[in-house]
């Protein structure tokens, strides 16, 4: 196994490169790819930047140039459901591009010439990631944030959700926009800007993948402020510890 770990922003991947054994840095296509052992897993870490095209290109390079066999995308997202709270984790069982609409040639959300609206995550990788996230929230999260004196929100009831994540090339910062998406996609759990593009690339290349998103905001008019504060103070801690748990589980599998 060679595991590709993608995030859009440096804060979402902070600490992972430093934890690598024997890191080798390669600059290619305006990105820095870092290869090394991450808790005994052969891994490649990279920042994709924001948006579906950037994410798709990054995933393609990981597979075609660096021989990655599995991909995990980790980052933050806006909540897409009232039961999904800030501080919760959503692990994607399926991903969809909510801004893709080729009607009347193809049904709304369907990726032309694939026959698919949704791309399913790898069941095994998804299970490992959900368990890794659950372990962090149950065992490690309180200690981590208490030690850092980060008290921006309560972790007491944080939980892991599994289901649909929708991606689009727009930051969702309107409650009305979110309500419309929820009406169109009743099982929607989270909204972000990259995951479904990675999912399509992995589907077409036959590479197992999964996506983890920590909920940073409620995708409403306060979303931009909440997002930046959360990314700067909390997101990297989630990513670091959940990926750590994931690697330990994969090494034992």
C-alpha positions, 0 to 999 in steps of 0.5 A: 500500500502507498497512501496518498493524503490530500488536504486543500489547506496547510492548516488541514495537514499541519504536523503530518509531514513533520511526523514522517520518517525519512521525508523526501520532498518533490516539487511538481506541478506547483505542488510539494509532494512529501514521500515517507513513512507515516507510522509505518505506512508508506505515504505521500502528503500533498496540498491540493489547494481549493476547488475541484479542478485543483483537487482532481489534478492532485489526485491524478498526479498522486496515482500516475506519478507517485504510484499511490494505491489508496487516497484519503482526503482530510479537511473541513466542511460546512454542515449539511444537516441539523444533526451534524454539529461543529466539531463533528466528523463526517466520513463520506460513504458517497460524494456528489458534485452539487453544482454539476448540471448538464440538463437536458442532456443528462440528469442533474448531478450526473457526471456525463458519460459515467451514468453516475451521480454519486461515487461510493467510497471504498467500504474497507477504507471508509470503515477504518477511517470512521473507526479511527475518527471515533477513537479520536473523539472518544479517547484523545480529543478532550486531552488534546484540546484541554492541553492546548487550552482551546475551548472554542466549542464543546467536544462533549457530544462530538460524533462521527457521521457517515453518509453523503458529502456534496462538493462544488466550486463555491463556498456555501455561506447562505442559509437559503442556498443550503436549504435548497441543497438539502431539499434537493439532497435530503440525505446530505450531511456536509458541503465542501469544495474538493471531495467529489472531484477526487472521488471521480478521479479515483473511480475512473482510475480504479483507486480506493479512496475515502474522505473525512471532513471535520465540521467547521461551520453551519454553511450560513451567513457566519460561515466565513468567519467560523471557517477561518477561526476553526481552520486556524485553531482546531482542524489540524489537530483533528487531521493529525490524530485521526490520520495517526489512528488510521495509519495504525489500523492500516498497519495492523490490517 
